Amino acid sequence: MATGTNPDDHLPLTATTFHLLLALEDGDAHGYRLMQDVEAQSGGRVVIGPGTIYEAVQRLKASGFIAESETLPGPKEDQRRRYYTLTDLGRCVLRAEAARLVDVADLVKARKLAKPRGA
């Protein structure tokens, strides 16, 4: 993966990376919560197992997209869990990928390559 600060240098993202960043856009979360959020927001199309979530998290940290959160989200949260937050670079990369996906969707629609879901 690219190491620069230009978000476009990191595109395209894998589905897993996109959904992890999207899940963190809602706020800090721990690994198990991220696994649940990714599966839910992708309608079950992207599933991250317990054996791979922390590998993915480490890769995103190394890329500078996320960091360990300095504070816990709430007093009832498990103090032993590590929480992760989006960095400024991660947020910019997420937005750049979202814009790229909108452009792709517009192209697909213009070429009438897919029917809308449920149609």
C-alpha positions as CSV (number, residue, x, y, z in Angstrom):
1,M,0.0,0.0,0.0
2,A,1.1,3.5,-0.7
3,T,2.6,5.5,2.2
4,G,1.9,9.1,1.1
5,T,-0.5,11.6,2.5
6,N,-2.4,12.0,-0.8
7,P,-5.6,10.0,-0.3
8,D,-5.8,9.0,-4.0
9,D,-2.5,7.3,-3.7
10,H,-4.2,4.7,-1.5
11,L,-7.0,3.8,-3.9
12,P,-8.8,1.6,-4.6
13,L,-9.4,0.1,-1.2
14,T,-10.3,-3.5,-0.6
15,A,-13.9,-4.1,0.6
16,T,-12.6,-5.1,4.0
17,T,-10.6,-1.9,4.4
18,F,-13.4,0.3,3.1
19,H,-15.9,-1.2,5.5
20,L,-13.6,-1.0,8.5
21,L,-12.9,2.7,7.9
22,L,-16.7,3.2,7.3
23,A,-17.4,1.5,10.6
24,L,-15.0,3.7,12.5
25,E,-16.5,6.8,10.9
26,D,-19.3,6.4,13.3
27,G,-16.9,6.6,16.3
28,D,-14.3,4.6,18.1
29,A,-14.7,0.9,18.4
30,H,-13.0,-2.3,19.5
31,G,-12.2,-5.2,17.3
32,Y,-15.2,-7.4,18.1
33,R,-17.5,-4.4,17.5
34,L,-15.8,-3.7,14.2
35,M,-16.4,-7.3,13.1
36,Q,-20.1,-6.9,13.9
37,D,-20.5,-3.5,12.3
38,V,-18.7,-4.5,9.0
39,E,-21.0,-7.6,8.6
40,A,-24.1,-5.5,9.4
41,Q,-23.3,-2.6,7.1
42,S,-22.3,-4.8,4.2
43,G,-25.5,-6.9,4.5
44,G,-23.3,-9.9,5.3
45,R,-21.2,-9.6,2.1
46,V,-18.1,-8.8,4.0
47,V,-17.3,-10.9,7.1
48,I,-14.2,-10.6,9.1
49,G,-13.4,-13.4,11.5
50,P,-11.8,-13.2,14.9
51,G,-8.6,-14.7,13.5
52,T,-8.2,-11.9,10.9
53,I,-9.6,-8.7,12.6
54,Y,-6.4,-7.8,14.4
55,E,-4.3,-8.5,11.4
56,A,-6.5,-6.0,9.5
57,V,-6.3,-3.5,12.3
58,Q,-2.5,-3.7,12.4
59,R,-2.4,-3.1,8.7
60,L,-4.6,-0.1,8.9
61,K,-2.5,1.3,11.8
62,A,0.7,0.8,9.8
63,S,-0.9,2.6,6.9
64,G,-1.8,5.5,9.2
65,F,-5.5,5.2,8.6
66,I,-6.4,4.4,12.2
67,A,-4.8,4.7,15.6
68,E,-5.5,3.4,19.1
69,S,-7.9,5.6,20.8
70,E,-6.5,7.6,23.8
71,T,-9.8,7.5,25.6
72,L,-12.5,4.8,26.1
73,P,-15.9,5.5,24.6
74,G,-17.8,5.1,27.9
75,P,-17.5,4.1,31.5
76,K,-19.3,0.8,31.0
77,E,-16.9,-0.3,28.3
78,D,-14.4,-3.1,29.0
79,Q,-11.2,-1.5,30.2
80,R,-9.1,-4.4,28.7
81,R,-10.2,-3.8,25.1
82,R,-8.3,-1.7,22.7
83,Y,-10.3,0.9,20.9
84,Y,-9.5,2.3,17.5
85,T,-10.2,5.7,15.9
86,L,-10.0,7.1,12.4
87,T,-7.0,9.4,11.7
88,D,-7.3,12.4,9.5
89,L,-5.6,10.5,6.7
90,G,-8.0,7.6,7.2
91,R,-11.0,9.9,7.0
92,C,-9.7,11.5,3.8
93,V,-9.0,8.1,2.2
94,L,-12.5,6.9,3.2
95,R,-14.0,10.0,1.5
96,A,-11.9,9.6,-1.6
97,E,-12.9,6.0,-1.9
98,A,-16.6,6.9,-1.4
99,A,-16.3,9.4,-4.2
100,R,-14.6,6.9,-6.4
101,L,-17.4,4.4,-5.8
102,V,-20.1,7.0,-6.6
103,D,-18.3,7.6,-9.9
104,V,-18.2,3.9,-10.6
105,A,-21.9,3.5,-9.7
106,D,-22.8,6.4,-12.0
107,L,-20.9,4.7,-14.9
108,V,-22.7,1.4,-14.2
109,K,-26.1,3.2,-14.2
110,A,-25.2,5.1,-17.4
111,R,-24.3,1.8,-19.2
112,K,-27.4,0.0,-17.7
113,L,-25.2,-2.8,-16.5
114,A,-27.1,-3.7,-13.4
115,K,-30.7,-3.6,-12.2
116,P,-31.4,-1.9,-8.9
117,R,-31.6,-4.3,-6.0
118,G,-35.1,-5.6,-5.5
119,A,-36.2,-4.8,-9.0
